[in-house]
Structures are given as C-alpha cells and as structure tokens.
Amino acid sequence: MTAEYQVHGAVAVITLNNPPVNGMGLETRTAAVKGIQQALADDAVKAIVITGAGKAFSGGADIKEFNTPKALAEPSLHTFIATAESSTKPVVAAIHTVCMGGGLELSLGCHYRVAMPGAQIALPEVKLGLLPGAGGTQRLPRVLGLEPALNMIVSGNPVASEKLPALFDEIFAADADLLTSAVAFAEKIADVRPLPKVRDRKVDYPNHEAFLQFSRNTVKAMAGPFPAPLECVETVAASVTMKFEDGMKFERERFLHLIQTTESKALRHAFFAERVASKVPDVPADTPVRPIKSAAIIGAGTMGGGIAMNFLNAGIPVKLLETRQEALDKGIATIRKNYENTLKKGKLTQEKLDQRMGLLSSTLAYEDIGQADIVVEAVFEEMGVKEAVFRKLDEVMKPGAILATNTSTLDVDQIAAFTQRPQDVIGTHFFSPANVMKLLEIVRGKATGKDVLATALALSKKLKKTGVVSGVCDGFIGNRMIEQYSRQAGFLLEEGALPEQVDKAAEKFGFAMGPFRMGDLAGNDIGWAIRKRRYVEKPEISYSKTADLLCEMGRYGQKTGAGWYDYKAGDRKAYPNEDVNAMIVKHSADLGITRRKISDEEIVERLVYSLVNEGALILEEGIALRASDIDMVYLTGYGFPLYRGGPMFYADTVGLPNVLLAINKYAKGHQGGAWKPAPLLSKLAADGKGFNG
Ligand code: T1G
C-alpha cells in the first residue's frame, strides 16, 4: 500500500507498490509524494524515475476509494501529479504492462515518459461513467494531438505502447531491463533544461470547431443514457479552446459532476461485481483446479452447438456426441454456419475458422468420450433423459472428469445422485445463444467438490463468460426471478394492459426487450411446459392463463411466425395482433375483471420489484452469495440496463423503503398474494440499509 524509494547513482527511483495494479490510493500517493520531496532535498540526486511494482505501472486511481473521503484527501492525485510536474529535477515515468487512467495522467505530468513495448495504455474512465479527472483531457491532446486523444478518451480502449511513439521519449527493446534503461535515460537527460512540460505545449488542430461539432453529434448518437462520453468530448474540446489552467478547472468540475451520477455508480458497481462474482467464501483462491484440455458435449442441438463453440473459441478440443447421425451432421453444420457468418462480418479469419473446426470431432458412441476432462450435457430438459445420460457418463468417463449439466431448472443434486461421483457433478447453465451470452450460472450441488467449483470458475474466465455461482433451487437465480417477472406481466394483461404497452414500458426503462417480445423470442411453449409442471408441483402458485391460451392458439412465438405478436419473414419487428388482444380482453371479462388504465410507472414497478423481491429471497436462502451476483446475472443474462446497475443496485438507488411501500400497495391488488415482502427486504428497509451494503 505504499511506494518504495531507492537511489541508483544520481537517480532516485520511486516504485509504486499497491498490489494488484498499483491503484493510486491515499497511502500510495502519500508515499510517492514523500519520495519526490526526499529526492529534491538530496543534492546527490539529479533525476527521478517513477515506476510500478508487479503487473502494472498503475491501473489508475484507486476506484475502491471513490465516493469516500480518501479519494480527495491530500495529497490528492492532482497534488501528486503537480508535485512531479513542478519538480526542479527531471521526473521520468518508466512504464510497463499496464498504464491506465490516473496512471497515464501521472506520466503525462512527468517531464519524460519511457516504456516497454506491449504495455496497455488507456484512459478507460468513460467505461466507469467518468472522464479522465487528473489532467488527461488537457494533457493527452497536447501530446498525441486532438483526434487520437479524443478517440482514446471517448472509447476508453487500450492501445499498445509501441503504437504511441508520440507519447514516449523512448520505447525500449522487448528484452531490455526497464529499470536499468530508465535510470540510464534519466542520467542522460539529468541536466537538460528547461524541463519539458506537457502543459506548455499547444494543441494544433485547424478548423477544430467543425471536428468537435462532428464529434459531439457522433458521440451523442452512440452514448445512449450515459452522460460521460459527451462530457469527454466537451472537456477535450477545452484543451483547444481554453488556457491550460482553465481547462483543468473545467475538467475538474465535469469530473466531480460525473462521479455523483447514478450511471457512474452503476458502472463502477458492475466493474467490481463482475470481479467479485468469482470469489466463493469457502473456496480459497488457491484451490487447485483440474486441467481442462478437452471437452465432450452431449447433444448437438441449439444449446449443445453453442456450448461447443465456446470451448472451440477458447482452443479446447470438443467431441460432440449425439444419438443419431443426422442430428450430429445438422449440429456440426450449424456450428460451421455460425462461424461463416462471423467470417462474413469480418470478425473471424478463415484461418481461425479452420482452426476451430479442426478442434471439433463427433461420435455416436459414449465410449469415445471417456477421456475428456469435462463433459457438458445439453439434452432434453426432462429428468428421465438426464438420468439416462448421467448413468451412462458415470460408466464411461475417466475418474476425475467433471460431469456438467446445462439444465436450466432441474435439480442438480438429483442429477448428481444418478452417479457414484456426485462430487464431480456441477451445473453449467449457459444462456441461449450460448456462444453469445456472457452469463454462465455455475450451479453448486450439495456434493460438488470445491476443486470442481474452482475449476468451473476458472473455466468460465477461459470461455470469456461471467461465471456466477448459484445454489440449487428451481430456476437457480435468473430463471427463478424471471418467473415472478413473467407472472406480473401476465397479471398486468388481465387488469388492463396489452402486450405492446408492457413491452414499451419495459424497454423505455432500459430492458433490451420487454417480457412479451422476449417470450416470442425464447418460445412461449417453453414457459408453457414449465407452468404445466408447476400446476402439478405447486398448485398454490397462480399464473395468468393468457400465456396458456396463447399457446393453445399455436402461437409459440417467432419460431411459429406468430406469438404475442405477428412477425414477417426477414423482419424482426413485432406487430400487435388483434386476435391476441381480443383474447386478452375476453379473458379479463371471463375473470370478471373490469379492465383499467395502467400507468407505465406501475408496469415498471411491478416488473422490476418482482425481480427485487425474489432476489431478496434468493439472498436470504443463500442461493446467491451476494446481491451484486444477482445484479451480474441480470446485467449479463437478461438484458437489464447497465446504467441502472442491476435489479438489486437499482432498488438501492430507489431506496428500499420506497420499494417496500410499492410492494405493500400491490399486495392489496389483483393477485396480491404474489407480493409477500421478503423478510430481508423488510429488515434492510427498516434499518435504512441497501442490498449492496
Ligand atoms: N482501482 C482499484 N482496484 C482495481 C483497479 C483500480 N483502478 N483496477 C483493477 N483493480 C482490481 C480489481 O478490482 C481486481 O481486484 C484486481 O485489481 C485485478 O483486476 C482520476 C478517476 C488494470 C487492466 O478503469 O481495467 O484513474 O478482484 O481482475 O484482468 O482520471 O483491472 O483482485 O480484488 O481486472 O489483470 C481508471 C480498471 C480508474 C482501470 C487489470 N482505471 N482496471 O486487468 O485484473 S479511474 C481503470 C482494469 C481513474 C483518474 C480516474 C483492469 C486492469 P480483486 P482485474 P486484470
């Protein structure tokens, strides 16, 4: 949590040391400023080098400090940078691996910058709903020029150091030793005066107003609900239109505005939520994982094929098993077609396509897959079928192979019990389309081994998925919550809304797709099958019959060309259908309900708070480890708007007492039995707390 100080000959070296990425927290800033002051006071020191220990120069300001007093406590990041820039002895930033955000801004305040090739250079603040708030918007344009700087700041994407020669006074050879080379460089320039300061440069861009106006229009179009991208444009513009100090003031003012926005808090919440999701309290981070060098997939249907692609994309060979040759052929052809579509879009090279397809083999015989390190079954969602598969897998798979089920609702403990090795069984619930959706629900059975869970978490990273651990319950985290959301959607139809109004309200809130368009996409018959099971297993749970009536009309959704809406070939647009709306209105009459006008606000509250309330129960029962895991499930698997941070985060921003008030109101309405407040929600509301602490 500090910075180390050493003197090499006539050069003082200050090494930032705040693992894991040298986030510049208060302790680190304090130690580094002390180091500069120590170097200035030492006559034997002619120059100063600042570098970073471990795997980064610096990943930027310490995001964990934001919205706490430490973030602005002196020496602030501004003070640290000003101390370097105003130093009477040259300060050299020696950069390697990662130099981002405040780390890059620190280097821009130094008189010189030297780097190893391959270092990731970025001002990624926009991805956190912020802008570079320590001079980056004013200094980077002065070094790179207006356009390249604006592109880096608005995109937030990293650029390799060797691609930014204008930023560095020297880029060393890949086999050079950074410290030795940086000290030698510092000795070389130790007596050069005046000290070069980025702030003294001018941004030269003829007709900059036209370029900036074009940038404003472009960014406004793509930023959606996020305010930060446009603020980035306006503050970078100040590097041309204002004097340096005025530009810095303007940047500060806009930064302090953004850091208070809900959008930024939501993005920062999601940043940490994604990372903390892979932490399981009773599974130490150093738990040994089993090597996954090959995979077998049972079932070459939509899910099986998509799952197979994830492994192929990660360079893991896959053996695809089916019961019939034509199913196998169809599955393989679909995988190839998917890759060819990606190739046509220019997002895949022919070489990569061939390499991936080269890793794919297939078989009709279970005996052929016994040596795979992991097998994922993606067969029909029926316990009898799962039982047959797992009994067979138990026979043929080598000891230590991981047996994973892609079930979306069935009991993983029951499936594990079909084998003699329940400790090797785990749920890996992929979301359709499995090769696209980032979410992977990792379902931990009672008997699942800790190393198996650790392996699945590591594998999710390798497959570029967001792995979220769930306990065993009906629907795990995502589907269990979406069930309550769907119930409310159905009840709203009975009370007076129509599909189009509900979907529009949900999409205005920010959902990628409202419940009825989502049903038409996923297939209304899937929900129908689940409800039929529920009517038997849990008769006490009521549902609107409208979705069943719709299926009885044969309207399963896009796959039948008609569902809640009509669809035209080649047109993704959903067209309201009179017969469906008539069925809904008639159904209200059959129930003796006088339809009423329902506000969009009520629609959104009932859809979102039904998720929140069920999420609170899931938390209470320990099915989810933390509220932010539930948020990750909804942000990466269910199209919940990122700028609202996920259902639990959103409830915190609304205030849990307000959520509880609304729930108690709906509990008095039609089908009010669905609104039993979760005890955890009531308790947190009473204690004035939130789900996310
Ligand atoms: N502050 C605090 N913690 C950070 C951090 C940061 N800036 N960056 C990463 N971490 C933690 C992360 O939570 C995780 O913690 C661990 O480090 C490893 O991260 C004023 C306002 C640097 C490319 O936005 O992009 O400067 O889980 O798993 O894959 O203008 O982390 O181990 O407990 O991602 O090797 C701007 C964000 C800050 C960079 C490394 N900087 N970080 O990737 O490891 S705002 C950023 C990243 C700022 C100034 C503004 C990546 C990385 P844990 P990781 P990685």
Residues whose N, C-alpha, C, O or C-beta is under 5 A from the ligand:
A	BS01	T1G	P20 V21 G23 G59 G60 A61 D62 I63 K64 V98 M100 G101 G102 P124 E125 L131 P132 G133 A134 R275
